[in-house]
Amino acid sequence: MKGYDPSTGLGFIQDGDYVEVTLPYARSGGQGVLVGALFGVCVVDGASGDVVNIHTEGVYGLEAASGASTDAVAGAKAYWDNTAKKITPVATSNSYVGVFMAAKTTSQAYATVKLNEFVA
């Protein structure tokens, strides 16, 4: 694999399992964040406008929506509700971010999610 050539902007730059982003809203380490079409989990706490690293791959326990229509089976698609800042099984108006790795009931406040290695 050819190394990065700054004169052309071509070549390998980084693995991408961690990336540096500017937070669009405040987040704590371990919380999910959607930056444009890129979803990840914050490595550290940050305020809106802070530059932080986020994980974009892996399996995480994330805050999830609770209540009616929020149960999910293992293997179901997981979406990010960017208004509530929580994982949900509801696709409408939300961004696809991964897959539920374990069943989630309507009363559970957290869900186990494998992040989609692509973009939301």
C-alpha positions in Angstrom: 0.0 0.0 0.0 1.4 3.4 -1.0 1.9 5.9 1.8 0.1 9.2 1.9 1.5 11.8 -0.5 0.7 15.3 0.8 1.6 16.9 -2.5 -1.3 15.1 -4.2 -3.5 14.2 -1.3 -3.5 10.6 -2.4 -2.8 7.4 -0.4 -3.5 5.8 2.9 -4.1 8.3 5.7 -5.4 6.4 8.8 -7.3 3.2 9.8 -10.5 5.0 10.6 -11.6 3.1 13.7 -11.0 6.4 15.5 -11.4 9.7 13.8 -11.2 13.4 14.9 -14.3 15.4 14.6 -15.8 18.7 15.7 -18.7 18.1 18.0 -22.0 19.6 16.8 -23.4 19.4 20.4 -22.0 18.5 23.9 -21.3 14.8 24.6 -19.7 12.8 27.4 -17.2 10.0 26.8 -19.1 6.8 25.8 -22.1 8.7 24.3 -23.0 8.5 20.7 -22.7 11.5 18.3 -23.8 12.1 14.7 -21.5 14.4 12.8 -23.0 15.0 9.4 -23.4 11.4 8.1 -20.7 10.0 10.4 -21.8 8.3 13.6 -19.4 7.3 16.4 -18.9 7.1 20.2 -17.0 9.8 22.0 -13.7 8.9 23.5 -13.7 11.9 25.9 -16.1 14.5 27.1 -16.6 17.6 24.9 -18.6 20.7 24.5 -20.2 21.9 21.2 -17.4 23.0 18.9 -14.7 20.9 20.7 -12.5 18.7 18.5 -12.5 15.1 19.9 -11.8 11.6 18.7 -14.7 9.2 18.2 -14.8 5.4 17.7 -16.5 4.5 14.5 -16.3 0.7 14.8 -17.0 -1.8 17.5 -19.8 -2.9 19.8 -21.1 -0.5 22.4 -23.7 -0.1 25.1 -25.5 3.1 24.2 -28.4 5.1 25.6 -31.6 4.0 23.9 -35.1 5.2 23.5 -37.7 3.6 25.8 -41.4 3.3 25.7 -43.9 2.2 23.0 -42.4 0.7 19.8 -38.8 0.7 21.1 -38.3 -3.1 21.5 -35.9 -4.8 19.1 -34.6 -8.3 18.4 -30.9 -9.1 18.1 -29.8 -8.5 14.5 -32.3 -5.7 13.9 -31.1 -2.4 12.4 -30.3 0.3 15.0 -30.9 4.0 14.2 -29.8 7.2 15.9 -32.5 9.7 16.9 -30.5 12.9 16.7 -33.2 14.9 18.5 -33.4 12.6 21.5 -29.7 11.6 21.1 -30.6 7.9 21.6 -30.5 4.6 19.8 -33.9 3.5 18.5 -35.3 0.7 16.2 -37.4 3.3 14.5 -36.2 4.2 11.0 -38.4 7.1 10.3 -36.5 10.5 10.4 -33.5 8.7 12.0 -30.0 7.6 10.8 -29.0 4.0 10.4 -25.9 3.5 12.6 -25.6 -0.3 13.2 -27.2 -3.5 14.4 -28.7 -4.5 17.8 -26.4 -7.3 19.2 -28.9 -8.3 21.9 -32.7 -8.0 22.2 -33.9 -4.7 23.7 -37.2 -4.4 25.5 -39.3 -1.2 25.7 -38.2 -0.6 29.4 -34.4 -0.8 28.8 -32.5 2.5 28.9 -29.5 1.0 27.1 -28.9 -1.1 24.0 -26.0 -3.2 22.8 -25.1 -2.0 19.2 -22.5 -3.0 16.7 -21.7 0.2 14.8 -22.1 0.3 11.1 -18.6 0.6 9.6 -19.9 2.9 6.9 -21.8 6.2 7.3 -25.3 6.9 8.6 
